[in-house]
Amino acid sequence: MHFTSNNTIFGTQFRKEPETAGVPLVCDASSDFLSRPIDIKRYGVLYAGAQKNAGPAGVTIVIIRKDFLRTAKTEGVPTILSYATHTGTMFNTPPVFAVYMFNLVLDWLIARGGLDAMDKHNQEKAGILYDEIDRDGFYHGTAQNDSRSLMNVTFTLASEELEKEFLAGAKELRLSGLKGHRSVGGMRASIYNACPKESVQVLVDYMADFRKRKG
Ligand SMILES: Cc1ncc(COP(=O)(O)O)c(C=O)c1O
């Protein structure tokens, strides 16, 4: 069963894997890969574009179970698109710089205490932001509480006018990239692994100040 573990646009995340009665999971984990420990035994395939938590764009990590791979259809699948082509052989020229950077990110992750430590860090970061959103009705969190993402925190204000003001004020403090995806509007704070808690705190302080002035 295919699922996407974290939806960057809606700011939603599976807190744990869906129950599938033994059916292997196939997961697009692009936007929360390496943000927390997962039970990898449950996955037939997990794939993730590097560009969020793993390194520069241009490389995709694929973790695939060998016995699951053997069941994959190959007939009619273009050679370059078949995972079987890429196991054990180097079919095309790999983007070595992106692979090298990914390895450095893994060293950094291990030095910081690995996935458990990263999970704790991410929970703290998202926690202070959601606490601020939930303080009263001034900010509105758009995801259901039990599906809230620790990577992309989405929220709205009472009017588009107020949101514009919020974003302009944020920009002055060099808080950039807070505009929500064009398909949903509102605000989105993307707080991937590399984003420190101090940066989230700057945003939270700004939100508290904005509420005091406009609420
Ligand atoms: C879960 C997920 N899958 C896929 C993509 C798309 O990645 P790309 O821009 O490399 O196609 C994204 C990007 O936001 C994503 O979050």
The ligand as an SDF file (V2000), in Angstrom:
LIG
                    3D

 16 16  0  0  0  0  0  0  0  0999 V2000
    6.2930   14.0840   -0.0800 C   0  0  0  0  0  0  0  0  0  0  0  0
    6.8380   14.7200   -1.3400 C   0  0  0  0  0  0  0  0  0  0  0  0
    6.9580   13.9960   -2.4600 N   0  0  0  0  0  0  0  0  0  0  0  0
    7.4320   14.5350   -3.5750 C   0  0  0  0  0  0  0  0  0  0  0  0
    7.8170   15.8440   -3.6460 C   0  0  0  0  0  0  0  0  0  0  0  0
    8.2840   16.4090   -4.9370 C   0  0  0  0  0  0  0  0  0  0  0  0
    9.6440   16.4050   -5.0570 O   0  0  0  0  0  0  0  0  0  0  0  0
   10.3160   17.0080   -6.3900 P   0  0  0  0  0  0  0  0  0  0  0  0
   10.1470   18.4750   -6.3090 O   0  0  0  0  0  0  0  0  0  0  0  0
   11.7460   16.5840   -6.2890 O   0  0  0  0  0  0  0  0  0  0  0  0
    9.5910   16.4180   -7.5280 O   0  0  0  0  0  0  0  0  0  0  0  0
    7.7400   16.6370   -2.5050 C   0  0  0  0  0  0  0  0  0  0  0  0
    8.1630   18.0430   -2.5650 C   0  0  0  0  0  0  0  0  0  0  0  0
    7.6820   18.9040   -1.9140 O   0  0  0  0  0  0  0  0  0  0  0  0
    7.2290   16.0610   -1.3190 C   0  0  0  0  0  0  0  0  0  0  0  0
    7.1250   16.7860   -0.1920 O   0  0  0  0  0  0  0  0  0  0  0  0
  1  2  1  0
  2  3  1  0
  2 15  2  0
  3  4  2  0
  4  5  1  0
  5  6  1  0
  5 12  2  0
  6  7  1  0
  7  8  1  0
  8  9  2  0
  8 10  1  0
  8 11  1  0
 12 13  1  0
 12 15  1  0
 13 14  2  0
 15 16  1  0
M  END
$$$$
